[in-house]
Amino acid sequence: MTSKKSLFGNLKNDLIAGIIVFLIALPLCLGIAQASGAPLFSGIVAGIIGGIVIGSLSKSQLSVSGPAAGLVAIILVGIEQVGGFEFLLCAFIIAGAIQLLLGFLRAGSVANYFPTNVIEGMLAGIGLTIIIKQIPDAVGFSKTGMEDADDGFSLNTIANSLEHVHTGSVIIALAGVAILALWASRRMKKYQIIPAGLLVVVIGTLLNTVFKAVFPSLYITEKHLVQLPVPESASAFFQQFKLPDFSGFANPVVWTTGIVIAIVASIETLLCIEATDKLDPMKRYTPGDVELKAQGIGNILSGLIGGLPITSVIVRSSANINAGAKSKLSAIIHGVLLLVCVATIPFVLNLIPKAALAAILIYTGFRLCRPAIFKHMWHAGLSQFLPFLITAVAVVALDLLKGVGLGLIISVFYILRNNLRIPYFYQRIKFKTGDDVIRLKLAQEVSFLNKASIKKTLESIQEGSVVILDASQTEYIDYDVLEVIREFQQTKAPGKEIKMSLVGFKNTYKIPSNVHINEIEEHLEDKEVSEKTAGKHKKLLRQLQVQQGF
């Protein structure tokens, strides 16, 4: 657990990052709630719990949790099927309970089985999607609903946006990107004490104020600004929290929806945690089991007070890292700011242009998919680059889970192909007389996938050859492979006058040898060989002598 001293050891960096993430998370929370057909305030509730509760319980130092677009379709359909949002809140509680159980069952290690090239492809795809999704806000085009950056996109997004360009929004977005790029350069190092993201928000808001007074045609109207509900009183604020209708637990659809949400939210969280750890400059590790428990508690609480289901979200997490966060205090601060500001000064936040926030996200997206990453994966070889590229493209064109799934399929194909190709080390010892001794040294693990390759190799051995099959360094041999070896040794080798001996199979499978030690000794002693080769032969003979006992 993070100590109190270390938690506040980088207060300045975490405070600035928390403010930046708060400004980015605010419109996303509202937009996802709107797209889900849920009350707008439910998105804010999820953001607050994701920041304060999950941020405190999680062992991740840089991830940020909140409502995500990957669950929008499930929630939208669920509300219609169960008859109202209050009933569906029971499904969120069920999902949280399942996640909590998965944490105790140690299911969090599933993320360790995702290859690096797939994770890198996911990050690059998310970066491209962030850029595409923020184009409408950057050019001042009103969308029907805000979507998060882990969801797929329509080709009409860019076309429609470019047909409705608002000059004022474009100026603010371009100015924001320019500030962020300039602040990242070395020559601006002495000015970097001022956070670039916060500067973009302040300058964007001031520019729009100037536009209103001096250039009315450039002024950005309310529909292109942050839109936060403004309660008229304290009681009105607390009335926005909703309690679940517990009769929903009697509805089977609620349970089905809860299970689906638990599975999707858990996978997305574990993927995002894995990706966040890779982006962490300090390369810290987050236990998946602890994260599932934290997410489970957060979702139970969110369902109890009227919030949307929560996952770890890579958009906010990467923005958090890019803003200079050092610990999980930044995520907690972002949750506290959501709570305080929506309760006290929503009218001030409603002055911020969405184009300024879009600039921050576009620059963050570029950092995730910069050309250097594609170049690096290309130089790693086709078996690394192709799964990386397909994952990136599929995440953009489809969504996060489908993209990662497709990338995994391609990656598994290469893994299987490599396993088929490298089940053993082939060595041919050639003598001056023209006779050969063939040595096949098996790999550390020989699975059923290697059966065809080994069978083909044995079948191709010429008549009259001397073969040594060495399993001295092998820890596991599949039963099917052993059957192939036994069948060849006992039936096919004698028919082809192949002298075959086995080394290292004593602890694996008992296969009688059809070659006597003295025959191999005589065969080798008749040859003129170098001292180095003779040493190898003596070692093999010692292994064969041990083998004689089984």
N, C-alpha and C positions, 0 to 999 in steps of 0.2 A: 504493500500500500504506500502511496506517495506520502511522504512526511509533510508536516505543516511547513517546515522551513523550505523544502524543495518546491512545494506547491506555489508559494509566494516568492520564490527566488528570482523569477523573471516577470515580476508584476507588470512592468512597463510594456514589455513585448506582448504579453498575454492580454493586457487591457486593450491595446491598440487592435490586436487581431480579433478580440472579442467584439469590438465595436464594428469592425469591417464585416465580420460574419453575421452579426445581428442585422446590419443594413441589407445584406444579400438575402438572408433567410426570411426576413419580414415579408417581402412580396411573394416569395416562393410558398411560404406557409399559406398565405391568403389564396394564391392562385391554385394550389393543389386542392384546397378545400372546395373552391368554386368548381373545379373540374370534376371533383368527386360527387357533386350534388349534395354536399354536406354544409352545415352552417359555417360561414367564414371564420368564426371565432374558434371552431374546432381545430383548424390548422395552427392557430396561434397557441392553443393549449398544448398541442403535440410538440411544437417548437420549444415551449417553456420546459416541458417535462424532459424532452430530449437533451436540452442543455443542462438544466439543474440536476435532475435526478439521475439520468443515465450518465451524464458527464461526471458526476460524483462517484458513481458505482463502477464505472468502466475502468479497466486497466490501460486502455488506450490513451496516450497522451495528446494525440492530435486529431482524432476523429470527431466529427460533429454529427449528432443524430437529430432526426426530425421527420416530418411527413415526406414521403417520396412518391413520385409519379408512377412507379412500378406497381403500386397497389390501387391506383385510381379506378381502373376498370372493374376490379373485384368489389370495391366499395360501392361504385355506382350501381352495379347490378344487384349487389346485396341489399341496398336500401329499398329497391323496388320489390325484391323477392320477400323480404321479411316485413314490409309494411311501414317502415319509418326508421329514421336514424337512431332513435332511442332504443329500438330493439336490436339494431346492429351493434350497438356499443357492447352488448353481451358477447358478440363474436370477437371483439377486440380483447376482452378479458380472457376468453378461452385461448386465443392466440398467444397472449402473454404467458398464460399458465403452461402451455405446451413448450414455449421457448425456455421457460424456467426449468421444466423437467428435462429438456434436451441438454441444458447446461449441466445439470446434476448427472446425466447419463454420459457426459464427456463426449458429446457429438460435435464439439467445436473444432475438432482437428480435421474436419472434412476439407477445410480451405488449404491444408498442406498438400493436398493431392492435385492442386491446380498448377500446371507448369508455368514457369516464369514468362515464357513468350505469350501465353494466353493472358496473363495478368497485365503485361506491358501493352498488348493489343487492346485490352479492355480500357486501359487508361487513355491510350491514343484515340480510341473511338469515342470515349466520353469527352475528350478535349474537342474533337471535331464537332460533336453534337452540341456541346455548350456554345460554340461559336455560331452554329447554324440557328440554334434556338433563340439566341440573343439578337439576331439580326432585326426581327420586327421591332423590339424595343429600341434598338440602336438607331433605327431610321424613323421611329415614330408611328409605327403601324399598330393599330389596335387588334389584338387577338381575341378569339372568343373565350379563351381560358389559358391560364399560365400552366406550362408543363415543366417538369424538372428535366435535367439533362441526362438522366439515365434511361430515357424512353426514346423510341424511334421517332422519325420525322417524316412528314410528307414533302414531296418535291414542290408542292405548291407554296410551302412556307416562304422560300426565298423569292419566288416569282411574285406572289401577292405583296410581299413586303416592299419590293423594289418599285411596285406600281403605286405605292402610297407613301412616298418619302416626304418627311417633314424636315425642312432645312434646319430648324433650331435643334431638333433631336440629333441630327447628324453632326452638327458642330460640337455639341456637348460630348457625344460619344467619341468623336475623333480626338477632341482635346483630352479626354480621359485616357484613351489608349496611348496618346503621345506622352502624357505625364508619366504613366506607368513604365513605358519603355525608357524614357529619359532617366527616371529615378533608378532604374536597374543598372545603368551604366556606371563604370568606375569613376568617371569624372564628376559624378554627382554624389560621391560617397559622403562628403561632409554635410550634405543637405538631407541625407537619408534618416536623420533623427526625426524628421517630419514624415509620418506614414503616408505613403503614396495613395493608398486606397481612400483614406480619410480626406486627403487633399482633393481627390477626384470628386468625392461627394460634395464637399464644401464649394468648390469652384463651379461644379455643375449647377448647384442650387443658386449661387450668386449670379451666374450667367443668365439663368432663366428669369431671375428678378430684374436684371438689366433689360432683357428682351421685353419684358412686360411694360417697362417704363419708356424705353427708347425705340425698340423695334417690335411693335405689336405682332407683326406677321411671323416673327420667329418664336413668339412665346409658346411654351408647351402647356397645353390645357390640362385640366384635372384628370382626364382619362389616361393621360400618359405620365401621371405622377403616382407615387405610392398611395394606395387607397386603403386606409385603415379605419375600421369602425370607430366612431367617436361617441362614447357613452355620455349621457347627459348628467348622470350622477353616479355615486359610488355603488348604490344599490343596483342601478342599471348595469354596471360593469359585472357584478357578481351574478346577476341573472343570466349572463351569457354562458356560464358554466351549466352543463346539462347532466342530469343523472340518468343512468340506464333504466329501461323498463325491464325488470328482472324476469318478467313473464317470458321474455325472449329465450331464456334457457330451455323452455319447453318445446321450442321450434327446432326440428332436425336441420333445417336450412342454416340456422345460426351456427350450429356445431360444424357443419360442413364448411361454411365460409370461414369460421375460425381456424380450422385445420389448414385450409388453403393459404390463408394469410400468414399463419405461423411458418409454413414451409417456404413461401416466397420471401417473406421478411427475413428469415434466418439465413437463407442463401445469399440474399443481397447484402446483408450485414457482414457476413463472413468474407465475401468477396471484397467489399469496400474496406474492411479492416486490413485484409491482406495487402490491398493496393496502397492504403495509407501508410502502412509500415514500410513499404518500398520507397515511398516519397519522403519519409521521415529522414531529415539530414543526420540525425543521431542513430538511425537504424535500430530503434527499440522494437521489442517484440510484444505483441498483444495476445494473451491467452484467449483462444476462441470460446472456451467453456465459460470463462468469467464474463465475456461479452454477451453471450446468450442469456446468462442469468440477469445481467443488467438490463438488457433489452426486454426480457420477460417481465421484470418488475415495472419497467417504464410503461409497457403496453397495458399491463393490468391497471395501473394508476390512471393512464390516459383514458381507458374505457370507462373507469368509474366516475370521471369528472367531465366527460363529454369531448374528449380529444380524438384525433385520427390515430390510426396505428403508426408506429414509428420504426424506422430502420436507420442504420448508419448510412450517411449520404456522402458520396465521393465529391460532389460539387462543392458543398460547404466545407468538407474536410480539406480538399485541395486548396480552396480559397483561404482557409485557416492557415495552412502551411505557408502559402505564398505571402500571407500577411505578416509572417514572422513569429507565429506562435511557438512557444517552447514547452508548454505543459497543458494538461487538461483544464487548467484554470480558464483558458480562453473560451472553451465550450461552455463552462459554467457561467462565465460573465455574459456570454451571448444570450443564455437563457434568462438570466436576471434582467438584462436590458429589455428583452421582449416583454417580461412581466411588468416592469416598472413603466416603460414608455407607453405601452398600450393602455395602461391604467391612468397615466397622468398627462402625457403630451402627444397624443396621436395627431393632433392638428399640426404640430411642427414637423413630424415625420412625413406628413402628407404633402410637404413642399418639395421633397426630393424627386428629381426627374428619374424615371426608370432608365433613361439613356445613360445616366452616370453609373448606375449599377450594372447595366449591360456592358459598359466599357471594362469594368473590373472583371466580369466573368469572361469576356472575350479574351482578355489578356491571360487570365488563368487557363482558359482552354488552349491557347497557343502554347503555353508552357508545357502542357500535357502531351501535345502532339507535334512538338517542334521537329523540323526535318532531321536534326541530329539523331533522334531516336530511331527513325526509319533507316538511316544510314548505318547505325550501329547494328540493328537487327539483320540488315542485308549482309553485312560482313560476317555475321555469325553463321551464315549458311542457309540454304533453302529450307532445311528441316526446321529451322527456327523462324525464318522470315515468313514463310507461307502461313503457318498458324497465326502468327502475329498480325499479318495483313488481313487475313480473312476475319479474324475476331474484330479488328478495328472497323472494317467495312460493315460487318453484320451488326455491330452495336449501333452504328449510325443508321443503317437502313431498317433494322428491326427493333430490337431493344436490348437491354443489358443481358438478361438471362439467355435469350435466344442466341445472341452474339457469342457469349462465353461458351454455350453448349456446342455451337458449330465449331468454334476454335478448338474445343476439347476433342471433338471427333477427328479433326485433321491432325491434331497433335498425337492422339492415340494411334492413328494410322502410321505415323512415322516411327513411333515407339515399337509397334508390332513389326514393322518392316525391319527395323534395326535388330530386333530380337531374332527374327528369322535368319538374318544374315550372319550374325556373330555368335553362334552357340559353342564354338570351339576354336582352338588355335591349331592350324595344320602345319606340320613340319615333316619334310622329307629328307632323310639322311641318305645321301648317295655315296656309293663306294666306287673305287676305281674299276672294279670288275663289272660294273654296270648294275649290280643288284641294289635294291632300295629297302630301307626300313621306314615305314610310314608311322608317324606318331601323331595321334589326335588328342590334344589336351583340352578337356571340356572346361567350359566357363564355370564361374562360381555358382550360378543357378541355371539349370536347364529345365525349361518348362515344356508343356505339351506343344507350345508354338514352335519349338525347335525340332519336333519329331520329323517333319517332312525333310528338313535340311540334312539332318543326321542320317536318315534312311537313304536319301539320295547319294550322300557321300560314300556310305558303306557299299551301296550297290555298284558304285563306279570304280571301286578298287579292283585292279587287274588281278588275274589269276596268278597264283604262285607268290603273292606278295607277303611280306612280314608286317603285321600291324600291331601297334601297341596303343590301346585306348586308355588314356590316363585321366582318372577322376580324383587324383590325390588332392587337388585344390578345390574340389566341388563340394558345396554344402548341401545342395538339394538337387535331386534328379527326379523328374516326373515318372510315375509308374509306366505310362505309355512308352516313354523313351527307353526305359529299362527293358521292356518287352521287345522292342525293336532290336536292341543290342543282343539280348539273349537269343532271339530267333536267328539272327544273322550268325552268331558265334556257333550255335549248335547245329544248324541245318545248312545254311548257305555257304559259310566259310569252308567247311570240309569239302564240299562239292567243287569249289573253285581252287582247292589246294592252298588256301590262304591260312597262314600261320598267325593266329590272333591271340594276344594275351591282354588281360585287364589289370590295371593298377588302380588301387584306391577305392575299389567297390565294396570292400569288406564290411564297412558300416552302413552301406546303402542298400545293397541287394546281393544275395549270394548267387553268383554265376560261375559255374565250374570252367576252368581253363582247358583248352584243347591243345595247348602248346607246352612242352616240357622245357624247363629252365636250361637243361644242357644242350637242347637243340639251338636255342637262341645264342648261347655262349659259343657253340661251335661255329655258328653262322657268322658271328661278329669277329671271332678270333682269326678267321681265315682272311679277313680284309685288311688292307693297308690303310690305316686312318691316322689323322693328326692326333697329337696329345690332347688337344682340346676336345675333339670328337670322342676320343677314347674315354675321357673323363665323363662325358655325358652318357656313354654306353654303360660304364661301370655303375653310374647312379641308377640307370634304368634297370640294370640287372639286380641291384640291391632291392629295388622296389618290387621286382618280379619274384624275388626270393621270399619276400614278406607275403606276397600275394599267394604263394604256393599253399598257404595254410587255409585258404577258404574256398 
